Amino acid sequence: MLAELAENRDYRDKPIVNTHHHWPKELKELGAYIAQQFEPLWLEQMTQKHQHRSVEDKLLPEFGITRAPKALDKHHH
């Protein structure tokens, strides 16, 4: 984390702080970066993976309910 801060680049090689912003916004960006460091990686990956899915597709697997394979879907041709 310290090396990323020193270079102002995160692990995805994106800027941590936009140096063209005024200092209050830079401080907010820095705070968001630091807070993100304490977020588990699996949570970030799950959020990205499910970003374009419906609410049902996001929540039902959490309760062990998954969609049937397309081969069993009566609407699949």
Order of alpha helices (4+ residues) and beta strands (2+ residues): alpha-alpha-alpha-alpha
